Every structure is written in C-alpha cells, then in structure tokens.
Amino acid sequence: MARVNEIMQIDNNLLNAITPHGGLEFMRNKFMLGECFARIYAIVKYPPAMKIGWASKLASLPDVVYCQIFEPVDNSDLLAELSRSISRYNGIIMSTKDPLERQRAERAAEDAEDLMKQIDQMGETIGYMTAMAMVVSRDEVALEKASRKLEITAASLNCRARLLTNLQQDAFRTISPFNSPQESILSTSRRNIPYSTYIGGFPFASNSFVDPTGLRYGVNTEGGLVAGDPWVRGGDRTNSNFVVMGVPGVGKSTVVKRIMITELIKGTVVIVIDPEREYRDMTVKLRGDWVNAGGGAFLVNPLQFKYVPVDDDDESSEAKLYDEEDVKKSKGTNMTMALHFKTLEVFFKLYTPDITTKQMALLKQLLEKLYNSFGIDWDTDVRGLKNTDYPIFTDLYNIAVKEREGGELKNVFGDDIFELEVILRELAHGADSFIWNGHSATSPESNIICLDTHDLQDTSENVKKAQYYNLLTWTWERMSRDREEKVMLFADEAYLLVDPAVPQSLIYMRNIAKRARKYMAGLAVIFHSVTDVLDPSVKMYGQALLDTPAYKILMGTDGVNLKETAKIYNLTDAEQEKLHSKQRGCGVFMAGSRRLTVYFKISESNLAIMGKGGGK
C-alpha cells in the first residue's frame, strides 16, 4: 500500500497542455487569457417576464462563453422579504406625485405579488440566478466589436449587460468550471427568480423543439433535442395531421416509421396503407395486424354502408363531395343511403372511368332495388346491421341480369344495361371479384394495422385507385368510431388517389384531414413531391393536404418540385439549399409556425424493429 505522505509527482507535460500559453494578466476592464483578450459581463437587469429560451440569443453569439448559476433559497425568508417589498412599493404608490415613479412602483408590486403566488400557492422553487458572459477575441479591436454586439443583444432582450470593472479576476474564477463562485460577483448580479425561469433561460431551450409529453424525433443543427407530440393542440397547432414529402431514397420511410413507433409508445392506434410492402416486417415484429388488402382474407365490401367525412360549410359548391340534395335526404340518420350512393358513385368512376351518365343513373336504380330486397331503404337506420346483412356484388350482378332478361329497366336503358352487366360481372365473377366480392371481414383491433395493397401492383391503375379509395372509407369509419381514442392513419404513396378525372377521391381525403381535428384522429400523407397534388385540375382540392397539416416534414428534392415547395412554404435560401443537398435523414420540420432543420436520429433498436422493405 502506498504511503499516505508519499509526494505526488508533478506532470509538467500535462500542466503545459492545459495552461493557457502566456498565462493570465488581469487589467481594469479586461484580461489576457493566454494569447487572447477577454472581458466578462454580468446581466444586472431583466425584463418583468422572460420567455423560454430567452438566453439563447446571448449564448449563441460568436466569441461569447455564457454561464448561469442558480442558488436555491429558503422560501419562507423570501416570502417575508417579498411581503415587506410589496408594502414598501404600496407606500411609494400612495405618496409619490411623480407619474413615472408611481408606474414603476406599481409594476414592481405586481411582479412581487405574482412571485409570491408562485411560491405560496403553486409550490414553485425560488432561488437566485447569476447570468454572466465572457467575450474572447484574438485582438482588442475584435474584442470591442464583440463586446458591443453583446451589449446590443442584451438590450434587445430588455436586459442590461454590465462590465464587471475591477472584478475581472473574481469574475473569471466564478465563470471557470475549475473554481467556485465568488461572493463579490454574486452579490452584484444575482436576482431572485422561479426555478422554471432559470430552466427556461438555458441556451438550448429555444434551439430545440420539446413538447412536455413529446418523444424524440431527432436533433436540430445545433444539437438541440426535437421531441414532438402531435396531440398537443393549441395556438397555431390545431390538428394532428402530417404531410411528408421527398424524392425516393432520402429517408421518408425511416421518418414515417419513427413517427409510427413514437405514436405506438403513447398508445395511439396506427393504421398504414402500404402499397410497397414496406411496413409488413415492422407490423409483425410489433405483433400488429398485417392484412393483405390486395386480394387476401381481409375484404372491405364497397356495398356496405360506412360513415363519411362531411364537407365543411365554407366549402364552395364545386369543391364539395356531396351536394345539398344529398344532405336533405339524410333525414337525420347517422348513416344514409343518399350519402352512401355518392360514395359508390366515386368508387365506380375510379373503377370504370368510361362509365356514362346514363349508365350511372341505371346503376343507382339497380342499387336501390338491391338494397330494398335486403330490407334497406331511404329511412332505414343501418347502425345496427351486421356485415352479413348487406348485399355483395354477386347480388348486384344477379339483379342486373334479371333486368336485362325482361325487367322494367331494359325498356328504358336498352343496351346500357348489357354494358353495365359486363362491368358488374368482373366484380362478381371475374378477375376483380377476389378483391371486392364478399362480406367485409372482421375488423382488426390491434394497435398497429397494416393494410397491404402490394398485390395490386400488377393490376390496372383503375383497380388500384378504386381499392385505395375503398380502404379510405374503412379507415375513416375506424378513425371516427370513438372520439376519445387516438387513431392516426398513414397514407403512403398518396398520389395513387390523385385522379384529375375523378377529383372526389382527393376531396374525400381532404375531408378526412379537416374532420380529423374534431376527433382524436390524425392523417399523415406521404408524397414524392408537391406536384402530385398541384395539377391545375385538382389543385383546389389537393392544396388543403399541403396546407392543413400542422406538421410538415420536407426532405430532399430538386428541380421544379423544389421551386414549388419553396413557393408554397416560403422556404429560406438556407432551407432550399438543405433540401437540394438531398442529405439522407435530414429535413425541414414545421410544427405550426415553428420551423427548424432536423436530423432524424434512429437508434439501433428502432432500426431492428423497422425490418426490411425500405426505411433503413
């Protein structure tokens, strides 16, 4: 065992490495720190109210080292002192004839009363804060320039930075991490404040985006934490919707999966429409419901009534999904045949774009006969009906055949009934019957539901769009089922719903985006570019999907899309440059009016959960 009084060997090499070359030389208003000039200020005046992150402007100045010290105090002693101060200020208010002095005394009394309330009624911890800033520069000219910048910045915050004349040595000891605060400095610059104000002044407070209940998304350019909670609503964050855009390969899927995982942690029900089979592995690993919505066991019967997201009253008539006559026919029921017929009209226009107006009229009459044969009419309250109480396409096809063979509609519609019968046969017995002909399957009830439409890739665009729309009708019913349950729908490859010839499908998704805020629901749409929804024929509907979401994540892009994105979101030159670089995992994040560049950081454990199929 080494002897206690053994002499420690001095490591001169280490001392030389950590000691400033040239040592320290203190003068009246500055000092030499090695080869640099330095001076230290203390903040001696603060505004009555300080917003979170108020100190970030001081700490982010070039050539400035910022320091905050907090000393807890006995609340009882401070309460007694505040009570005496209030009495003193009230005496000044009653006795002074100077309006300015009276105004200052009134403000000081109000501040003291507010502080007393925070301590006595809200249990706030109170203490003394000392804020200091050291300016360091290579020469005296640069020192004066940096010092002036510090003083101006402090003044812009309604603070006053005081140069610690004749106290530079004690100030350096106070601000240095290897020494202790000096009473000569604390006594001249400390101020009693609530602990929350001290925390709010931390330099990283405004350089980050942190909701109290948020989970980590990533970090900003300065290393500040970005942790969001889309269910926090207030101010300019009025909904829980997202729009995510970026060219392939910049990390959109990774970001979307990250958001999905954070929502699952918070108990949100996550539904994703997955055309590229990118989310199957993650769904399986998280023990969710992966269902093949492209022709598997999971089937959504288009003929079954579903709730629909109604139009807002302020929509123009041409931008509405349903007209006034449909609303009048609803007769106060929650689920109406009139609104459902409009939904079916959109479905058939997507499936058969060449369907004529006359054939659509014939189809509606066939549908009315069909539903009547199942005991469903305009006055039926269908809320108690089961999946098996609805007809399927085989039933609709059989009625069309019956009418063609001698029904009353044959004389009115002639050859149109035969052409419509051909269309219905494909749905009932043809190649598309495996997608839609049958009763709706039992709805999955896990916290993550993946509606996989990958098996539709080899089908026509019409079939893809019709099924995508059909799934949207099911997802909205799931989202609006319980107003207290948090449900978020992720619509990947949302451009599949954009059809200038049938804008109603886009209107339907727009209505979901607008109506979701009235529930605990959110919609996240993922596009490759803004041009997906800015075609002149659909811009008036698609623009809402770009503007309505309170949360926007813009990732790498270039060319025309970058120009359009910059125009829509008023991007700065720096933001445009960041998007143009197409840096993987980096994007511009907007939450209401807040916007910052974010590097989305994914842990190894989360990457393992994300699995295969993109998003790596």
DAPEVEN-V353874 format. One record per helix or strand. SS is the DSSP state (H for helix, E for strand). FROM is the first residue (numbers start at 1). LEN is the number of residues. Records with the same first field share a line. If there is no record, write none. Layout:
SS=FROM-LEN + FROM-LEN
This chain:
H=12-7 + 56-4 + 75-21 + 99-22 + 140-17 + 168-8 + 183-7 + 195-6 + 252-14 + 280-6 + 317-3 + 324-6 + 337-15 + 357-17 + 382-3 + 387-3 + 393-12 + 408-6 + 415-14 + 433-4 + 454-3 + 461-19 + 494-4 + 500-3 + 504-15 + 530-4 + 539-9 + 559-11 + 573-8 + 604-7
E=24-3 + 31-3 + 36-10 + 64-9 + 126-12 + 160-4 + 191-4 + 209-2 + 215-6 + 225-4 + 234-1 + 237-1 + 242-4 + 269-6 + 289-4 + 448-5 + 487-5 + 521-7 + 551-5 + 586-6 + 594-7
